[in-house]
Amino acid sequence: MDFGLTDEQEMLRKSARDFLQKELPKKLVRELDESDEGYSPDVWKKMSDLGWMGLPFPSKYGGGDGSFLDLAVLLEAMGYNVVPGPFFSTVVLGGLTVLAAGTEAQKKDILPKIAAGNLKLTLALTEASGRYDAKSVRTTATQQDGSYVINGTKLFVPDANVADYLLCVARTKAARKPENGITIFLVDAKAPGIKCTLLKTLARDKKCEVIFDNVAVPRGSIVGRLNQGWAVVEDVLEKAKVAKCAEMVGGAQAALDMAVAYAKERVQFNRPIGSFQAIQHYCANMVSDVDGSRFVTYKAAWKVSEGLPAKMDVAIAKAWTGEAYSRVTLLGHQIFGAIGFTMDHDMHLYYRRAKAGDIMFGDSAAQRALVADELGL
Amino acid sequence: MNFRFDAAQEAFYQEVDSFIRRELPSGWVESSHHWPGGYGTIPDFEELNPAAEEFRRKLGEKGWLTISWPKEYGGAGRSHIEQAIFHERLSYYRAPGPGIATLIVGPTILSFGSEESKREWLPRIARENTRFWLAYSEPAAGSDLASIQTRAVDDGDNLVINGQKTWSSAAHVSDYAWMLVRTDSTASPRKGISLIIVDNRSKGITIRPLINICGFHSFNEVFFDDVRVPKKNIIGERNLGWYYAMFALEFERLVVPIGGFKRVFEELLQWCLEVKRRGQAATSESLMRSIMAELAIEIDVAYMFFWQTAWMIDRGLPTNVEASLLKLVVTELSQKLASAAMRILGPHGELEKGAKGAPLNGRVCTGYLDCISALVGAGTSEIQRNIIASRGLGLPWSN
């Protein structure tokens, strides 16, 4: 057993923290949160120059040959600094899907562009139910001549407003089992018939409604196998859950650090409030939640990274971390009191993202249902 | 990172596991009522059991009772991950294991004792046929342990002890007290305490049973009236006992019954699958699924704290905060497990051991009571949180 990071991973973590602290001050984060694009092209370019966009891709596709664990380390640092923008959608939801299921030609085309910061991608999966199961995929793609025509409405699609391409999950065949007959298409986000509406959300993350109205795509745009796309979706969802956990661990750590620093300097009744046991015990509970989340998240990340079966570990990590991050930020708010309730303060940036992170890819209750399935109940 | 045992660790895991399954008295796992995390149902604390003693003797032959001792003093020279594996497997089978003598007394004497103390005590402790009880708490010194009042005053080659200890687990089945006494009333509370070994047979000691809410005689109150103890029984330097006792806490960091949680969980899961098959569940199926999943998750989290702490000790990293975190997480889990099990079992959970049809041999009924002790014994949850906040986060100590 070895729970330590490698020297390279420690360096990555430190350099990412330093870079983000300098290039993405909270003032800019706030501005981007309130903007329609939700990211800074300037910082985006610098991140790609640092090799972040291509980190988990092989070097033959312009990537950095990093492992999934390396990506988790980077995402933890990004979560610490609440980085807005389409990195997660592009690299995790998009890039890893293409890497796992794309043809050689697709990989050679897409991945180097992602790595160079020249292409943004996302996954258009969820629909009206907001659930992440196959049954909820009602958008259809029907064959007409040599191509497919997509019709349907995708909801809560992250970063579709700035994406160049969408990976659209559609039903290509009616089947008794909802998992069968699903296909993934790579669709130009500017294709005729696509209408994207940005939705204003709790965490100001850019979630969109994307309407596909007779959108024609060539047969060659299928990613993975016809009618067998659900296995690919499940695979990428597993990675996405752990990746989201890594982000949340970083965010929870930041909320804890902020609260503890404040508890040491804020004086009431002639003493720092951190000397009161009520506050100390809040902080201790936060430590327990942050550490526990980190442990189960990295265990799941390691399993994914090693290609081991990770269903149970991923569900455990997501169930625990989603709720733990929310608990930590709630206590953080309690320690900051009224000042934390102001828009100018940073704590709410974390509080909002904690809830968004818990909900995304299935909330804790949904993850517990998966755990129960795995237990055979 | 690597979350797998390496080959040696895996081999040790298998060795310990098959040893326990081979040597543990038959029926032990089923009949033992020890609730994970509880202090009131530890079998050895109640009465001496010949079968348990025999099993412990065999553990001693393997060198596993002194697994935490350095090799040069007869220890097993194993890593802390391996020690953790040992404790995990023992607790999984609710098996008897190393006691206070080998876990606390031996290593403390090794670290701070004089040559004379080492020669006098270590050999018999290593054989584990000498039993100790912890004479720490007093009626007016619980969480504020440094405020103990039991005094030891000089009288020639002896000290004369007067006072009272309480919540004294296993005092009635032990040979010696491992005792904190005040030897200097003029110094600040922590600087006037000595650590001393007192023979239970000494004149002037009265042990009175306290019956805990499980109905077990696990602890006692013990009175000391002019008890004479040779001065050579002081361990280490006089008046430094407080620091030795705090340091000794480090020796038992990994002695948490983590495997016991897994065991009860598996037993509960078996019960769930069985009643589900028969269509006789006490709760709705969705509630049962949700409760069991929550438990599976929390046990996994607790396991990670356990392995992480062992790994950190092996790396030479400071772990006093992790030790408190581990104690906190595991004991809180003790209560969660009990209340979750009660919700799952419904009225069946109220059946005590011996009642007809009691599921899990009535373990949950007793555990629901014993889990109260988990968050109180060996430093309350609040004291653990104080330690995490002050030592871990650097917040000002609040007293």
Interface residues (C-beta under 8 A of the other chain):
Chain A: M1 D2 F3 G4 L5 L69 V260 A263 K264 R271 P272 G274 S275 F276 Q277 I279 Q280 H281 C283 A284 N285 V287 S288 D291 G292 F295 V296 Y298 K299 W302 K303 D313 I316 A319 W320 A365 R368 A369 V371 A372 L375 G376 L377
Chain B: M1 N2 F3 R4 F5 D6 Q9 I81 L269 C272 L273 K276 E285 M288 R289 S290 M292 A293 E294 A296 I297 D300 V301 M304 F305 W307 Q308 W311 M312 R315 V321 L325 L328 V329 E382 Q384 R385 N386 I388 A389 S390 G392 L393 G394 L395 P396 W397 S398
